[in-house]
Amino acid sequence: MREIDSTEISKAVRDLAIAAAHDLEPDILDALLAARDRETGKLAGNILQLLLTNANIASRDRIPVCQDTGTGILFLEIGQEVHIQGDLHEALQEGVQLGYEEGYLRKSVCDPLTRINTGTNTPAVVHLEMVPGDRLIIRFLPKGCGSENMSSLVMLPPAAGIEGVVRHVIDRVLAAGSNPCPPMIVGVGLGGSFEKAALLAKKALLRPVGEKSERADVAELEERMLREINAQGQGVHGFGGITTALAVHMETFPCHIASLPVAINIQCHAHRHKEIVI
Amino acid sequence: MSLLRGEPAFFDNLHEVLLPFSNEALASLAAGQLVSLSGTLYTGRDQTHRRLCALLDEGKELPVNLAGQLLYYVGPSPARPGRVIGAAGPTTSYRMDSYTPRLLELGLVATMGKGARSAEVRQAMIRHGAVYLAAIGGAGAFLSKCIKKSELVAFADAGPEALFRFEVENFPAVVINDLAGRDYYELVAAASHCEK
């Protein structure tokens, strides 16, 4: 049994929250750079350059990449041989609270009915998974709501088939227009149950931007959806061009013979994510 | 560090405009045009809109005269010590759609956020001679540098959703809806459709 103190977890989460808000990871920076280099729209090309400059200023001057520093989404993989000393959930929430306070990040979490801000950006949303081994992996994905609000879940009839899924995803993405801050990353969760599909769609966003699915048939669909979305010409922020989306990531899970859940979780170009292995 | 790849952001053919808009400057804006704004503007998002309209419902006076002004939809992140403001890019505009026509009636001449406006807002803009601009979403750090002064005007308890007065310099934005009633998002969609 490996012991991990909850205070270590709390500090790690605090650091992840601050780093995520200011320092974009190479996967999204590379994707934006490649998009800028192949962009044909003049205004869109200028805006892509501005987004790269923005990332640079954010990191250098410690100003968040985007003022919407999001709801905290935490994905934990806990090795079965790990024993955590202290209250894990308390440590996670404390880490988020400290990170948002000490990092001068915007607190955007409120009660859904009264709309009164909790003042701490907590509670963060936590997903736990037990895995073999003695390591603890923490992934932090602060999610802004320009993009989150454009997400959806539908239970299609199985007769809709692959064409129905593809059509639905493309229609939803295009209907989102410039609201979710394109160029976006489209997470698709296909199959499972109602809640599983939604979780798959969000987890799809954790894949490095543009990395294909390991399943050849899924990878082919990802590529087709990306091509068809970008062919519509909405482009960066709806200003035209060839870069409405940077990537489509689809995760699948077997589902009931009578069911075909499709969840779409849209991520903006300010794709902030950080991870630590303890 | 992979960040410093490429040139700093550049824009050519920037149309420089002073705020608040003169009638001539307002009329000169054309859908699709990239503009550089300098001068004063007011801010507000969900809570500020809700409260402004609640005051109007009660027949009370607003804390600010919006006639002739630009209202920017933003909820900035907190300023670090010694700084004017934190990140301050636009929020999505459709959430303000249900409130906007009432503010246009009071003489507000411009709004700025991101994403398309409703048919009702577009009609109200044409009726009242107002424009809508898109600021660059997700460029909060860059735009923070364009804000030279920030002053709290009302609704302090709403935190980042309060009403502020900003002084901006060379703040970039794209004209979406102009006085002629054109909508740049629609023009882009139509152009893309014609190419096929």
Chai-1 contact restraints between the chains, C-beta under 6 A:
chainA,res_idxA,chainB,res_idxB,connection_type,confidence,min_distance_angstrom,max_distance_angstrom,comment,restraint_id
A,P26,B,S2,contact,1.0,0.0,6.0,A-B,restraint_1
A,L29,B,S2,contact,1.0,0.0,6.0,A-B,restraint_2
A,L33,B,R5,contact,1.0,0.0,6.0,A-B,restraint_3
A,N46,B,F11,contact,1.0,0.0,6.0,A-B,restraint_4
A,Q49,B,A9,contact,1.0,0.0,6.0,A-B,restraint_5
A,L50,B,A9,contact,1.0,0.0,6.0,A-B,restraint_6
A,L50,B,A139,contact,1.0,0.0,6.0,A-B,restraint_7
A,L52,B,G6,contact,1.0,0.0,6.0,A-B,restraint_8
A,T53,B,P8,contact,1.0,0.0,6.0,A-B,restraint_9
A,T53,B,A9,contact,1.0,0.0,6.0,A-B,restraint_10
A,T53,B,F142,contact,1.0,0.0,6.0,A-B,restraint_11
A,N54,B,A139,contact,1.0,0.0,6.0,A-B,restraint_12
A,N54,B,A141,contact,1.0,0.0,6.0,A-B,restraint_13
A,N54,B,F142,contact,1.0,0.0,6.0,A-B,restraint_14
A,N56,B,L3,contact,1.0,0.0,6.0,A-B,restraint_15
A,I57,B,A141,contact,1.0,0.0,6.0,A-B,restraint_16
A,I57,B,F142,contact,1.0,0.0,6.0,A-B,restraint_17
A,A58,B,A141,contact,1.0,0.0,6.0,A-B,restraint_18
A,S59,B,L3,contact,1.0,0.0,6.0,A-B,restraint_19
A,I63,B,A87,contact,1.0,0.0,6.0,A-B,restraint_20
A,I63,B,A141,contact,1.0,0.0,6.0,A-B,restraint_21
A,I63,B,S144,contact,1.0,0.0,6.0,A-B,restraint_22
A,P64,B,S77,contact,1.0,0.0,6.0,A-B,restraint_23
A,P64,B,A87,contact,1.0,0.0,6.0,A-B,restraint_24
A,P64,B,G140,contact,1.0,0.0,6.0,A-B,restraint_25
A,C66,B,A87,contact,1.0,0.0,6.0,A-B,restraint_26
A,C66,B,G89,contact,1.0,0.0,6.0,A-B,restraint_27
A,C66,B,G138,contact,1.0,0.0,6.0,A-B,restraint_28
A,C66,B,G140,contact,1.0,0.0,6.0,A-B,restraint_29
A,Q67,B,P76,contact,1.0,0.0,6.0,A-B,restraint_30
A,Q67,B,S77,contact,1.0,0.0,6.0,A-B,restraint_31
A,Q67,B,A87,contact,1.0,0.0,6.0,A-B,restraint_32
A,Q67,B,A88,contact,1.0,0.0,6.0,A-B,restraint_33
A,Q67,B,G89,contact,1.0,0.0,6.0,A-B,restraint_34
A,Q67,B,G140,contact,1.0,0.0,6.0,A-B,restraint_35
A,T69,B,S77,contact,1.0,0.0,6.0,A-B,restraint_36
A,Y104,B,P78,contact,1.0,0.0,6.0,A-B,restraint_37
A,Y104,B,R80,contact,1.0,0.0,6.0,A-B,restraint_38
A,Y104,B,G86,contact,1.0,0.0,6.0,A-B,restraint_39
A,L105,B,S77,contact,1.0,0.0,6.0,A-B,restraint_40
A,R106,B,S77,contact,1.0,0.0,6.0,A-B,restraint_41
A,R106,B,P160,contact,1.0,0.0,6.0,A-B,restraint_42
A,G146,B,T92,contact,1.0,0.0,6.0,A-B,restraint_43
A,G177,B,A116,contact,1.0,0.0,6.0,A-B,restraint_44
A,S178,B,G115,contact,1.0,0.0,6.0,A-B,restraint_45
A,N179,B,T92,contact,1.0,0.0,6.0,A-B,restraint_46
A,N179,B,G115,contact,1.0,0.0,6.0,A-B,restraint_47
A,C181,B,G137,contact,1.0,0.0,6.0,A-B,restraint_48
A,C181,B,G138,contact,1.0,0.0,6.0,A-B,restraint_49
A,G233,B,S192,contact,1.0,0.0,6.0,A-B,restraint_50
A,G238,B,Y185,contact,1.0,0.0,6.0,A-B,restraint_51
A,G240,B,V188,contact,1.0,0.0,6.0,A-B,restraint_52
A,C268,B,G138,contact,1.0,0.0,6.0,A-B,restraint_53
A,H269,B,G138,contact,1.0,0.0,6.0,A-B,restraint_54
A,A270,B,G138,contact,1.0,0.0,6.0,A-B,restraint_55
